[in-house]
């Protein structure tokens, strides 16, 4: 029996089309806020980066090569899950407006990384190798397989008919918000800002500032979806779900740390595997806490450059509220972002 609009929950099967009366106005406001932060790849100047690349040590050049290889397909994986899973099962026209906007932003990110590869890797064979990284580079393949496994968990679900179906969907949503956008990408951003703290690769950092802000909005939207489901169906959030989410984040930390070992090798000045482990554990604890679960590690952020970025586009993600690159429209967007 189909429930009435007044009693329908966010994950109930169906395709609600009616925006009035609006059942989830916060999702609509997130859509409006995202529109205010439109940017284009053409605004990012990568010319100075070419000269900087020539100054890098072999270890640093290896790190950049691995980073751009990950960037080459990371957002495409997120986009596929967004269309094939999230849009399909979150039954709210307000939320689908936001997801449509998110898909546009993911497309801009893909274009940015394509432009980055074309600039950083002028040799066609090097570019082809970067796009093959999901298959050919073990540390990137492991992260991709982690993503695909959680996609596969819900790929054949046409409708969320049962409690078990909803739990499978929630785990997919949490995986992409907390582990992929909220951990894998945040780890990659830390390497970018390490270069920026040394006065290198300003174009990459500028584009990353804007990607960072978009990804934080995506993550916060997903967490609000989780909050809404928790309010509507609290029985889904039991000890078993907490254990699954905690195990998922532990696995994500280890996969990202394996990537860090690949990038850092024996270590570079100010960046090494042990520091990255502490950073990732700190971020993972933040994600668990935001989800209402107990933190796991108790680690603190070891990277002062993540706190002290003073450029216009990137303000302190711990305490201050970024407002750069908003288009000229009325209103404001505030963030209380964790790094």
MODELLER restraints for C-alpha pairs under 7 A, 6 or more apart:
rsr = mdl.restraints
at = mdl.atoms
rsr.add(forms.Gaussian(group=physical.xy_distance, feature=features.Distance(at['CA:9:A'], at['CA:232:A']), mean=6.54, stdev=0.5))
rsr.add(forms.Gaussian(group=physical.xy_distance, feature=features.Distance(at['CA:10:A'], at['CA:90:A']), mean=6.04, stdev=0.5))
rsr.add(forms.Gaussian(group=physical.xy_distance, feature=features.Distance(at['CA:10:A'], at['CA:91:A']), mean=5.30, stdev=0.5))
rsr.add(forms.Gaussian(group=physical.xy_distance, feature=features.Distance(at['CA:10:A'], at['CA:92:A']), mean=6.45, stdev=0.5))
rsr.add(forms.Gaussian(group=physical.xy_distance, feature=features.Distance(at['CA:10:A'], at['CA:229:A']), mean=6.68, stdev=0.5))
rsr.add(forms.Gaussian(group=physical.xy_distance, feature=features.Distance(at['CA:11:A'], at['CA:89:A']), mean=6.24, stdev=0.5))
rsr.add(forms.Gaussian(group=physical.xy_distance, feature=features.Distance(at['CA:11:A'], at['CA:90:A']), mean=5.56, stdev=0.5))
rsr.add(forms.Gaussian(group=physical.xy_distance, feature=features.Distance(at['CA:11:A'], at['CA:91:A']), mean=5.84, stdev=0.5))
rsr.add(forms.Gaussian(group=physical.xy_distance, feature=features.Distance(at['CA:11:A'], at['CA:160:A']), mean=6.87, stdev=0.5))
rsr.add(forms.Gaussian(group=physical.xy_distance, feature=features.Distance(at['CA:12:A'], at['CA:91:A']), mean=6.67, stdev=0.5))
rsr.add(forms.Gaussian(group=physical.xy_distance, feature=features.Distance(at['CA:12:A'], at['CA:160:A']), mean=6.65, stdev=0.5))
rsr.add(forms.Gaussian(group=physical.xy_distance, feature=features.Distance(at['CA:13:A'], at['CA:159:A']), mean=5.51, stdev=0.5))
rsr.add(forms.Gaussian(group=physical.xy_distance, feature=features.Distance(at['CA:13:A'], at['CA:160:A']), mean=5.82, stdev=0.5))
rsr.add(forms.Gaussian(group=physical.xy_distance, feature=features.Distance(at['CA:13:A'], at['CA:161:A']), mean=6.78, stdev=0.5))
rsr.add(forms.Gaussian(group=physical.xy_distance, feature=features.Distance(at['CA:14:A'], at['CA:91:A']), mean=6.45, stdev=0.5))
rsr.add(forms.Gaussian(group=physical.xy_distance, feature=features.Distance(at['CA:15:A'], at['CA:91:A']), mean=5.75, stdev=0.5))
rsr.add(forms.Gaussian(group=physical.xy_distance, feature=features.Distance(at['CA:16:A'], at['CA:91:A']), mean=5.96, stdev=0.5))
rsr.add(forms.Gaussian(group=physical.xy_distance, feature=features.Distance(at['CA:16:A'], at['CA:92:A']), mean=6.01, stdev=0.5))
rsr.add(forms.Gaussian(group=physical.xy_distance, feature=features.Distance(at['CA:16:A'], at['CA:93:A']), mean=6.29, stdev=0.5))
rsr.add(forms.Gaussian(group=physical.xy_distance, feature=features.Distance(at['CA:17:A'], at['CA:93:A']), mean=5.72, stdev=0.5))
rsr.add(forms.Gaussian(group=physical.xy_distance, feature=features.Distance(at['CA:18:A'], at['CA:93:A']), mean=6.81, stdev=0.5))
rsr.add(forms.Gaussian(group=physical.xy_distance, feature=features.Distance(at['CA:19:A'], at['CA:93:A']), mean=6.27, stdev=0.5))
rsr.add(forms.Gaussian(group=physical.xy_distance, feature=features.Distance(at['CA:19:A'], at['CA:94:A']), mean=6.83, stdev=0.5))
rsr.add(forms.Gaussian(group=physical.xy_distance, feature=features.Distance(at['CA:24:A'], at['CA:94:A']), mean=6.46, stdev=0.5))
rsr.add(forms.Gaussian(group=physical.xy_distance, feature=features.Distance(at['CA:27:A'], at['CA:94:A']), mean=5.53, stdev=0.5))
rsr.add(forms.Gaussian(group=physical.xy_distance, feature=features.Distance(at['CA:27:A'], at['CA:95:A']), mean=5.23, stdev=0.5))
rsr.add(forms.Gaussian(group=physical.xy_distance, feature=features.Distance(at['CA:27:A'], at['CA:98:A']), mean=6.75, stdev=0.5))
rsr.add(forms.Gaussian(group=physical.xy_distance, feature=features.Distance(at['CA:28:A'], at['CA:94:A']), mean=4.94, stdev=0.5))
rsr.add(forms.Gaussian(group=physical.xy_distance, feature=features.Distance(at['CA:28:A'], at['CA:95:A']), mean=6.69, stdev=0.5))
rsr.add(forms.Gaussian(group=physical.xy_distance, feature=features.Distance(at['CA:28:A'], at['CA:98:A']), mean=6.87, stdev=0.5))
rsr.add(forms.Gaussian(group=physical.xy_distance, feature=features.Distance(at['CA:30:A'], at['CA:98:A']), mean=6.70, stdev=0.5))
rsr.add(forms.Gaussian(group=physical.xy_distance, feature=features.Distance(at['CA:31:A'], at['CA:97:A']), mean=6.36, stdev=0.5))
rsr.add(forms.Gaussian(group=physical.xy_distance, feature=features.Distance(at['CA:31:A'], at['CA:98:A']), mean=4.48, stdev=0.5))
rsr.add(forms.Gaussian(group=physical.xy_distance, feature=features.Distance(at['CA:31:A'], at['CA:101:A']), mean=6.84, stdev=0.5))
rsr.add(forms.Gaussian(group=physical.xy_distance, feature=features.Distance(at['CA:33:A'], at['CA:333:A']), mean=6.21, stdev=0.5))
rsr.add(forms.Gaussian(group=physical.xy_distance, feature=features.Distance(at['CA:36:A'], at['CA:326:A']), mean=5.29, stdev=0.5))
rsr.add(forms.Gaussian(group=physical.xy_distance, feature=features.Distance(at['CA:36:A'], at['CA:327:A']), mean=5.38, stdev=0.5))
rsr.add(forms.Gaussian(group=physical.xy_distance, feature=features.Distance(at['CA:36:A'], at['CA:329:A']), mean=6.70, stdev=0.5))
rsr.add(forms.Gaussian(group=physical.xy_distance, feature=features.Distance(at['CA:37:A'], at['CA:325:A']), mean=6.11, stdev=0.5))
rsr.add(forms.Gaussian(group=physical.xy_distance, feature=features.Distance(at['CA:37:A'], at['CA:326:A']), mean=4.54, stdev=0.5))
rsr.add(forms.Gaussian(group=physical.xy_distance, feature=features.Distance(at['CA:37:A'], at['CA:327:A']), mean=6.08, stdev=0.5))
rsr.add(forms.Gaussian(group=physical.xy_distance, feature=features.Distance(at['CA:38:A'], at['CA:326:A']), mean=6.77, stdev=0.5))
rsr.add(forms.Gaussian(group=physical.xy_distance, feature=features.Distance(at['CA:38:A'], at['CA:327:A']), mean=6.51, stdev=0.5))
rsr.add(forms.Gaussian(group=physical.xy_distance, feature=features.Distance(at['CA:40:A'], at['CA:108:A']), mean=6.93, stdev=0.5))
rsr.add(forms.Gaussian(group=physical.xy_distance, feature=features.Distance(at['CA:41:A'], at['CA:108:A']), mean=6.89, stdev=0.5))
rsr.add(forms.Gaussian(group=physical.xy_distance, feature=features.Distance(at['CA:41:A'], at['CA:112:A']), mean=5.49, stdev=0.5))
rsr.add(forms.Gaussian(group=physical.xy_distance, feature=features.Distance(at['CA:44:A'], at['CA:203:A']), mean=6.07, stdev=0.5))
rsr.add(forms.Gaussian(group=physical.xy_distance, feature=features.Distance(at['CA:44:A'], at['CA:206:A']), mean=6.64, stdev=0.5))
rsr.add(forms.Gaussian(group=physical.xy_distance, feature=features.Distance(at['CA:44:A'], at['CA:207:A']), mean=5.94, stdev=0.5))
rsr.add(forms.Gaussian(group=physical.xy_distance, feature=features.Distance(at['CA:45:A'], at['CA:203:A']), mean=5.28, stdev=0.5))
rsr.add(forms.Gaussian(group=physical.xy_distance, feature=features.Distance(at['CA:46:A'], at['CA:203:A']), mean=4.50, stdev=0.5))
rsr.add(forms.Gaussian(group=physical.xy_distance, feature=features.Distance(at['CA:46:A'], at['CA:204:A']), mean=6.76, stdev=0.5))
rsr.add(forms.Gaussian(group=physical.xy_distance, feature=features.Distance(at['CA:49:A'], at['CA:201:A']), mean=4.73, stdev=0.5))
rsr.add(forms.Gaussian(group=physical.xy_distance, feature=features.Distance(at['CA:49:A'], at['CA:202:A']), mean=6.60, stdev=0.5))
rsr.add(forms.Gaussian(group=physical.xy_distance, feature=features.Distance(at['CA:49:A'], at['CA:203:A']), mean=6.16, stdev=0.5))
rsr.add(forms.Gaussian(group=physical.xy_distance, feature=features.Distance(at['CA:50:A'], at['CA:120:A']), mean=6.82, stdev=0.5))
rsr.add(forms.Gaussian(group=physical.xy_distance, feature=features.Distance(at['CA:52:A'], at['CA:200:A']), mean=6.07, stdev=0.5))
rsr.add(forms.Gaussian(group=physical.xy_distance, feature=features.Distance(at['CA:52:A'], at['CA:201:A']), mean=6.17, stdev=0.5))
rsr.add(forms.Gaussian(group=physical.xy_distance, feature=features.Distance(at['CA:62:A'], at['CA:263:A']), mean=6.78, stdev=0.5))
rsr.add(forms.Gaussian(group=physical.xy_distance, feature=features.Distance(at['CA:63:A'], at['CA:263:A']), mean=4.62, stdev=0.5))
rsr.add(forms.Gaussian(group=physical.xy_distance, feature=features.Distance(at['CA:63:A'], at['CA:264:A']), mean=6.71, stdev=0.5))
rsr.add(forms.Gaussian(group=physical.xy_distance, feature=features.Distance(at['CA:66:A'], at['CA:263:A']), mean=6.52, stdev=0.5))
rsr.add(forms.Gaussian(group=physical.xy_distance, feature=features.Distance(at['CA:67:A'], at['CA:188:A']), mean=6.87, stdev=0.5))
rsr.add(forms.Gaussian(group=physical.xy_distance, feature=features.Distance(at['CA:68:A'], at['CA:117:A']), mean=6.54, stdev=0.5))
rsr.add(forms.Gaussian(group=physical.xy_distance, feature=features.Distance(at['CA:69:A'], at['CA:130:A']), mean=4.37, stdev=0.5))
rsr.add(forms.Gaussian(group=physical.xy_distance, feature=features.Distance(at['CA:69:A'], at['CA:131:A']), mean=6.36, stdev=0.5))
rsr.add(forms.Gaussian(group=physical.xy_distance, feature=features.Distance(at['CA:69:A'], at['CA:133:A']), mean=5.94, stdev=0.5))
rsr.add(forms.Gaussian(group=physical.xy_distance, feature=features.Distance(at['CA:70:A'], at['CA:140:A']), mean=6.41, stdev=0.5))
rsr.add(forms.Gaussian(group=physical.xy_distance, feature=features.Distance(at['CA:71:A'], at['CA:113:A']), mean=6.14, stdev=0.5))
rsr.add(forms.Gaussian(group=physical.xy_distance, feature=features.Distance(at['CA:72:A'], at['CA:113:A']), mean=5.91, stdev=0.5))
rsr.add(forms.Gaussian(group=physical.xy_distance, feature=features.Distance(at['CA:72:A'], at['CA:114:A']), mean=6.68, stdev=0.5))
rsr.add(forms.Gaussian(group=physical.xy_distance, feature=features.Distance(at['CA:72:A'], at['CA:130:A']), mean=6.83, stdev=0.5))
rsr.add(forms.Gaussian(group=physical.xy_distance, feature=features.Distance(at['CA:72:A'], at['CA:131:A']), mean=5.93, stdev=0.5))
rsr.add(forms.Gaussian(group=physical.xy_distance, feature=features.Distance(at['CA:73:A'], at['CA:131:A']), mean=6.91, stdev=0.5))
rsr.add(forms.Gaussian(group=physical.xy_distance, feature=features.Distance(at['CA:75:A'], at['CA:106:A']), mean=6.02, stdev=0.5))
rsr.add(forms.Gaussian(group=physical.xy_distance, feature=features.Distance(at['CA:75:A'], at['CA:109:A']), mean=6.83, stdev=0.5))
rsr.add(forms.Gaussian(group=physical.xy_distance, feature=features.Distance(at['CA:75:A'], at['CA:110:A']), mean=6.17, stdev=0.5))
rsr.add(forms.Gaussian(group=physical.xy_distance, feature=features.Distance(at['CA:76:A'], at['CA:110:A']), mean=6.81, stdev=0.5))
rsr.add(forms.Gaussian(group=physical.xy_distance, feature=features.Distance(at['CA:79:A'], at['CA:103:A']), mean=6.18, stdev=0.5))
rsr.add(forms.Gaussian(group=physical.xy_distance, feature=features.Distance(at['CA:79:A'], at['CA:106:A']), mean=6.31, stdev=0.5))
rsr.add(forms.Gaussian(group=physical.xy_distance, feature=features.Distance(at['CA:81:A'], at['CA:151:A']), mean=6.58, stdev=0.5))
rsr.add(forms.Gaussian(group=physical.xy_distance, feature=features.Distance(at['CA:87:A'], at['CA:96:A']), mean=6.15, stdev=0.5))
rsr.add(forms.Gaussian(group=physical.xy_distance, feature=features.Distance(at['CA:87:A'], at['CA:99:A']), mean=6.69, stdev=0.5))
rsr.add(forms.Gaussian(group=physical.xy_distance, feature=features.Distance(at['CA:102:A'], at['CA:218:A']), mean=6.95, stdev=0.5))
rsr.add(forms.Gaussian(group=physical.xy_distance, feature=features.Distance(at['CA:109:A'], at['CA:211:A']), mean=6.65, stdev=0.5))
rsr.add(forms.Gaussian(group=physical.xy_distance, feature=features.Distance(at['CA:117:A'], at['CA:127:A']), mean=6.51, stdev=0.5))
rsr.add(forms.Gaussian(group=physical.xy_distance, feature=features.Distance(at['CA:121:A'], at['CA:127:A']), mean=5.87, stdev=0.5))
rsr.add(forms.Gaussian(group=physical.xy_distance, feature=features.Distance(at['CA:133:A'], at['CA:140:A']), mean=6.38, stdev=0.5))
rsr.add(forms.Gaussian(group=physical.xy_distance, feature=features.Distance(at['CA:133:A'], at['CA:141:A']), mean=6.94, stdev=0.5))
rsr.add(forms.Gaussian(group=physical.xy_distance, feature=features.Distance(at['CA:134:A'], at['CA:140:A']), mean=5.57, stdev=0.5))
rsr.add(forms.Gaussian(group=physical.xy_distance, feature=features.Distance(at['CA:134:A'], at['CA:141:A']), mean=4.52, stdev=0.5))
rsr.add(forms.Gaussian(group=physical.xy_distance, feature=features.Distance(at['CA:134:A'], at['CA:144:A']), mean=6.31, stdev=0.5))
rsr.add(forms.Gaussian(group=physical.xy_distance, feature=features.Distance(at['CA:135:A'], at['CA:141:A']), mean=5.70, stdev=0.5))
rsr.add(forms.Gaussian(group=physical.xy_distance, feature=features.Distance(at['CA:139:A'], at['CA:258:A']), mean=5.93, stdev=0.5))
rsr.add(forms.Gaussian(group=physical.xy_distance, feature=features.Distance(at['CA:139:A'], at['CA:259:A']), mean=4.83, stdev=0.5))
rsr.add(forms.Gaussian(group=physical.xy_distance, feature=features.Distance(at['CA:139:A'], at['CA:262:A']), mean=6.78, stdev=0.5))
rsr.add(forms.Gaussian(group=physical.xy_distance, feature=features.Distance(at['CA:140:A'], at['CA:259:A']), mean=6.62, stdev=0.5))
rsr.add(forms.Gaussian(group=physical.xy_distance, feature=features.Distance(at['CA:142:A'], at['CA:255:A']), mean=6.47, stdev=0.5))
rsr.add(forms.Gaussian(group=physical.xy_distance, feature=features.Distance(at['CA:143:A'], at['CA:255:A']), mean=5.88, stdev=0.5))
rsr.add(forms.Gaussian(group=physical.xy_distance, feature=features.Distance(at['CA:150:A'], at['CA:172:A']), mean=5.50, stdev=0.5))
rsr.add(forms.Gaussian(group=physical.xy_distance, feature=features.Distance(at['CA:151:A'], at['CA:172:A']), mean=6.60, stdev=0.5))
rsr.add(forms.Gaussian(group=physical.xy_distance, feature=features.Distance(at['CA:153:A'], at['CA:168:A']), mean=6.70, stdev=0.5))
rsr.add(forms.Gaussian(group=physical.xy_distance, feature=features.Distance(at['CA:154:A'], at['CA:168:A']), mean=6.42, stdev=0.5))
rsr.add(forms.Gaussian(group=physical.xy_distance, feature=features.Distance(at['CA:154:A'], at['CA:169:A']), mean=6.30, stdev=0.5))
rsr.add(forms.Gaussian(group=physical.xy_distance, feature=features.Distance(at['CA:160:A'], at['CA:166:A']), mean=5.68, stdev=0.5))
rsr.add(forms.Gaussian(group=physical.xy_distance, feature=features.Distance(at['CA:167:A'], at['CA:236:A']), mean=6.64, stdev=0.5))
rsr.add(forms.Gaussian(group=physical.xy_distance, feature=features.Distance(at['CA:173:A'], at['CA:222:A']), mean=6.88, stdev=0.5))
rsr.add(forms.Gaussian(group=physical.xy_distance, feature=features.Distance(at['CA:177:A'], at['CA:219:A']), mean=4.84, stdev=0.5))
rsr.add(forms.Gaussian(group=physical.xy_distance, feature=features.Distance(at['CA:177:A'], at['CA:222:A']), mean=6.07, stdev=0.5))
rsr.add(forms.Gaussian(group=physical.xy_distance, feature=features.Distance(at['CA:178:A'], at['CA:287:A']), mean=5.77, stdev=0.5))
rsr.add(forms.Gaussian(group=physical.xy_distance, feature=features.Distance(at['CA:179:A'], at['CA:249:A']), mean=6.15, stdev=0.5))
rsr.add(forms.Gaussian(group=physical.xy_distance, feature=features.Distance(at['CA:179:A'], at['CA:252:A']), mean=5.94, stdev=0.5))
rsr.add(forms.Gaussian(group=physical.xy_distance, feature=features.Distance(at['CA:181:A'], at['CA:215:A']), mean=6.23, stdev=0.5))
rsr.add(forms.Gaussian(group=physical.xy_distance, feature=features.Distance(at['CA:181:A'], at['CA:219:A']), mean=6.55, stdev=0.5))
rsr.add(forms.Gaussian(group=physical.xy_distance, feature=features.Distance(at['CA:182:A'], at['CA:219:A']), mean=6.47, stdev=0.5))
rsr.add(forms.Gaussian(group=physical.xy_distance, feature=features.Distance(at['CA:183:A'], at['CA:280:A']), mean=6.97, stdev=0.5))
rsr.add(forms.Gaussian(group=physical.xy_distance, feature=features.Distance(at['CA:183:A'], at['CA:283:A']), mean=6.75, stdev=0.5))
rsr.add(forms.Gaussian(group=physical.xy_distance, feature=features.Distance(at['CA:183:A'], at['CA:284:A']), mean=6.94, stdev=0.5))
rsr.add(forms.Gaussian(group=physical.xy_distance, feature=features.Distance(at['CA:184:A'], at['CA:256:A']), mean=6.12, stdev=0.5))
rsr.add(forms.Gaussian(group=physical.xy_distance, feature=features.Distance(at['CA:187:A'], at['CA:280:A']), mean=6.82, stdev=0.5))
rsr.add(forms.Gaussian(group=physical.xy_distance, feature=features.Distance(at['CA:189:A'], at['CA:208:A']), mean=6.97, stdev=0.5))
rsr.add(forms.Gaussian(group=physical.xy_distance, feature=features.Distance(at['CA:192:A'], at['CA:205:A']), mean=6.16, stdev=0.5))
rsr.add(forms.Gaussian(group=physical.xy_distance, feature=features.Distance(at['CA:193:A'], at['CA:205:A']), mean=6.55, stdev=0.5))
rsr.add(forms.Gaussian(group=physical.xy_distance, feature=features.Distance(at['CA:193:A'], at['CA:305:A']), mean=6.88, stdev=0.5))
rsr.add(forms.Gaussian(group=physical.xy_distance, feature=features.Distance(at['CA:193:A'], at['CA:306:A']), mean=6.94, stdev=0.5))
rsr.add(forms.Gaussian(group=physical.xy_distance, feature=features.Distance(at['CA:194:A'], at['CA:305:A']), mean=6.62, stdev=0.5))
rsr.add(forms.Gaussian(group=physical.xy_distance, feature=features.Distance(at['CA:195:A'], at['CA:201:A']), mean=6.53, stdev=0.5))
rsr.add(forms.Gaussian(group=physical.xy_distance, feature=features.Distance(at['CA:196:A'], at['CA:202:A']), mean=6.23, stdev=0.5))
rsr.add(forms.Gaussian(group=physical.xy_distance, feature=features.Distance(at['CA:196:A'], at['CA:205:A']), mean=6.33, stdev=0.5))
rsr.add(forms.Gaussian(group=physical.xy_distance, feature=features.Distance(at['CA:197:A'], at['CA:305:A']), mean=6.12, stdev=0.5))
rsr.add(forms.Gaussian(group=physical.xy_distance, feature=features.Distance(at['CA:209:A'], at['CA:313:A']), mean=6.16, stdev=0.5))
rsr.add(forms.Gaussian(group=physical.xy_distance, feature=features.Distance(at['CA:209:A'], at['CA:314:A']), mean=5.77, stdev=0.5))
rsr.add(forms.Gaussian(group=physical.xy_distance, feature=features.Distance(at['CA:230:A'], at['CA:237:A']), mean=6.71, stdev=0.5))
rsr.add(forms.Gaussian(group=physical.xy_distance, feature=features.Distance(at['CA:242:A'], at['CA:293:A']), mean=6.41, stdev=0.5))
rsr.add(forms.Gaussian(group=physical.xy_distance, feature=features.Distance(at['CA:249:A'], at['CA:284:A']), mean=6.51, stdev=0.5))
rsr.add(forms.Gaussian(group=physical.xy_distance, feature=features.Distance(at['CA:253:A'], at['CA:280:A']), mean=6.21, stdev=0.5))
rsr.add(forms.Gaussian(group=physical.xy_distance, feature=features.Distance(at['CA:253:A'], at['CA:281:A']), mean=6.92, stdev=0.5))
rsr.add(forms.Gaussian(group=physical.xy_distance, feature=features.Distance(at['CA:257:A'], at['CA:277:A']), mean=6.27, stdev=0.5))
rsr.add(forms.Gaussian(group=physical.xy_distance, feature=features.Distance(at['CA:260:A'], at['CA:273:A']), mean=5.94, stdev=0.5))
rsr.add(forms.Gaussian(group=physical.xy_distance, feature=features.Distance(at['CA:260:A'], at['CA:276:A']), mean=6.97, stdev=0.5))
rsr.add(forms.Gaussian(group=physical.xy_distance, feature=features.Distance(at['CA:261:A'], at['CA:273:A']), mean=5.74, stdev=0.5))
rsr.add(forms.Gaussian(group=physical.xy_distance, feature=features.Distance(at['CA:264:A'], at['CA:272:A']), mean=5.65, stdev=0.5))
rsr.add(forms.Gaussian(group=physical.xy_distance, feature=features.Distance(at['CA:264:A'], at['CA:273:A']), mean=6.41, stdev=0.5))
rsr.add(forms.Gaussian(group=physical.xy_distance, feature=features.Distance(at['CA:267:A'], at['CA:273:A']), mean=6.74, stdev=0.5))
rsr.add(forms.Gaussian(group=physical.xy_distance, feature=features.Distance(at['CA:275:A'], at['CA:302:A']), mean=6.14, stdev=0.5))
rsr.add(forms.Gaussian(group=physical.xy_distance, feature=features.Distance(at['CA:278:A'], at['CA:299:A']), mean=5.64, stdev=0.5))
rsr.add(forms.Gaussian(group=physical.xy_distance, feature=features.Distance(at['CA:278:A'], at['CA:300:A']), mean=6.47, stdev=0.5))
rsr.add(forms.Gaussian(group=physical.xy_distance, feature=features.Distance(at['CA:278:A'], at['CA:301:A']), mean=6.44, stdev=0.5))
rsr.add(forms.Gaussian(group=physical.xy_distance, feature=features.Distance(at['CA:278:A'], at['CA:302:A']), mean=6.60, stdev=0.5))
rsr.add(forms.Gaussian(group=physical.xy_distance, feature=features.Distance(at['CA:279:A'], at['CA:300:A']), mean=6.82, stdev=0.5))
rsr.add(forms.Gaussian(group=physical.xy_distance, feature=features.Distance(at['CA:279:A'], at['CA:301:A']), mean=4.96, stdev=0.5))
rsr.add(forms.Gaussian(group=physical.xy_distance, feature=features.Distance(at['CA:279:A'], at['CA:302:A']), mean=6.12, stdev=0.5))
rsr.add(forms.Gaussian(group=physical.xy_distance, feature=features.Distance(at['CA:281:A'], at['CA:297:A']), mean=5.92, stdev=0.5))
rsr.add(forms.Gaussian(group=physical.xy_distance, feature=features.Distance(at['CA:281:A'], at['CA:299:A']), mean=5.89, stdev=0.5))
rsr.add(forms.Gaussian(group=physical.xy_distance, feature=features.Distance(at['CA:282:A'], at['CA:298:A']), mean=6.84, stdev=0.5))
rsr.add(forms.Gaussian(group=physical.xy_distance, feature=features.Distance(at['CA:282:A'], at['CA:299:A']), mean=4.98, stdev=0.5))
rsr.add(forms.Gaussian(group=physical.xy_distance, feature=features.Distance(at['CA:282:A'], at['CA:300:A']), mean=5.38, stdev=0.5))
rsr.add(forms.Gaussian(group=physical.xy_distance, feature=features.Distance(at['CA:282:A'], at['CA:301:A']), mean=5.93, stdev=0.5))
rsr.add(forms.Gaussian(group=physical.xy_distance, feature=features.Distance(at['CA:285:A'], at['CA:295:A']), mean=4.64, stdev=0.5))
rsr.add(forms.Gaussian(group=physical.xy_distance, feature=features.Distance(at['CA:285:A'], at['CA:296:A']), mean=5.95, stdev=0.5))
rsr.add(forms.Gaussian(group=physical.xy_distance, feature=features.Distance(at['CA:285:A'], at['CA:297:A']), mean=6.48, stdev=0.5))
rsr.add(forms.Gaussian(group=physical.xy_distance, feature=features.Distance(at['CA:288:A'], at['CA:294:A']), mean=6.28, stdev=0.5))
rsr.add(forms.Gaussian(group=physical.xy_distance, feature=features.Distance(at['CA:288:A'], at['CA:295:A']), mean=5.65, stdev=0.5))
rsr.add(forms.Gaussian(group=physical.xy_distance, feature=features.Distance(at['CA:289:A'], at['CA:295:A']), mean=5.85, stdev=0.5))
rsr.add(forms.Gaussian(group=physical.xy_distance, feature=features.Distance(at['CA:307:A'], at['CA:316:A']), mean=5.45, stdev=0.5))
rsr.add(forms.Gaussian(group=physical.xy_distance, feature=features.Distance(at['CA:307:A'], at['CA:317:A']), mean=6.79, stdev=0.5))
rsr.add(forms.Gaussian(group=physical.xy_distance, feature=features.Distance(at['CA:307:A'], at['CA:318:A']), mean=6.91, stdev=0.5))
rsr.add(forms.Gaussian(group=physical.xy_distance, feature=features.Distance(at['CA:308:A'], at['CA:316:A']), mean=6.40, stdev=0.5))
rsr.add(forms.Gaussian(group=physical.xy_distance, feature=features.Distance(at['CA:309:A'], at['CA:315:A']), mean=6.25, stdev=0.5))
rsr.add(forms.Gaussian(group=physical.xy_distance, feature=features.Distance(at['CA:309:A'], at['CA:316:A']), mean=6.47, stdev=0.5))
rsr.add(forms.Gaussian(group=physical.xy_distance, feature=features.Distance(at['CA:312:A'], at['CA:324:A']), mean=6.70, stdev=0.5))
rsr.add(forms.Gaussian(group=physical.xy_distance, feature=features.Distance(at['CA:313:A'], at['CA:324:A']), mean=5.09, stdev=0.5))
rsr.add(forms.Gaussian(group=physical.xy_distance, feature=features.Distance(at['CA:314:A'], at['CA:322:A']), mean=6.65, stdev=0.5))
rsr.add(forms.Gaussian(group=physical.xy_distance, feature=features.Distance(at['CA:315:A'], at['CA:321:A']), mean=6.99, stdev=0.5))
rsr.add(forms.Gaussian(group=physical.xy_distance, feature=features.Distance(at['CA:315:A'], at['CA:322:A']), mean=5.57, stdev=0.5))
rsr.add(forms.Gaussian(group=physical.xy_distance, feature=features.Distance(at['CA:317:A'], at['CA:337:A']), mean=5.01, stdev=0.5))
rsr.add(forms.Gaussian(group=physical.xy_distance, feature=features.Distance(at['CA:317:A'], at['CA:338:A']), mean=5.45, stdev=0.5))
rsr.add(forms.Gaussian(group=physical.xy_distance, feature=features.Distance(at['CA:317:A'], at['CA:339:A']), mean=5.26, stdev=0.5))
rsr.add(forms.Gaussian(group=physical.xy_distance, feature=features.Distance(at['CA:318:A'], at['CA:336:A']), mean=6.97, stdev=0.5))
rsr.add(forms.Gaussian(group=physical.xy_distance, feature=features.Distance(at['CA:318:A'], at['CA:337:A']), mean=5.80, stdev=0.5))
rsr.add(forms.Gaussian(group=physical.xy_distance, feature=features.Distance(at['CA:318:A'], at['CA:338:A']), mean=5.06, stdev=0.5))
rsr.add(forms.Gaussian(group=physical.xy_distance, feature=features.Distance(at['CA:318:A'], at['CA:339:A']), mean=6.24, stdev=0.5))
rsr.add(forms.Gaussian(group=physical.xy_distance, feature=features.Distance(at['CA:319:A'], at['CA:336:A']), mean=6.38, stdev=0.5))
rsr.add(forms.Gaussian(group=physical.xy_distance, feature=features.Distance(at['CA:320:A'], at['CA:336:A']), mean=6.85, stdev=0.5))
rsr.add(forms.Gaussian(group=physical.xy_distance, feature=features.Distance(at['CA:321:A'], at['CA:334:A']), mean=5.59, stdev=0.5))
rsr.add(forms.Gaussian(group=physical.xy_distance, feature=features.Distance(at['CA:321:A'], at['CA:335:A']), mean=5.09, stdev=0.5))
rsr.add(forms.Gaussian(group=physical.xy_distance, feature=features.Distance(at['CA:321:A'], at['CA:336:A']), mean=6.21, stdev=0.5))
rsr.add(forms.Gaussian(group=physical.xy_distance, feature=features.Distance(at['CA:322:A'], at['CA:334:A']), mean=6.94, stdev=0.5))
rsr.add(forms.Gaussian(group=physical.xy_distance, feature=features.Distance(at['CA:322:A'], at['CA:335:A']), mean=6.64, stdev=0.5))
rsr.add(forms.Gaussian(group=physical.xy_distance, feature=features.Distance(at['CA:323:A'], at['CA:333:A']), mean=6.83, stdev=0.5))
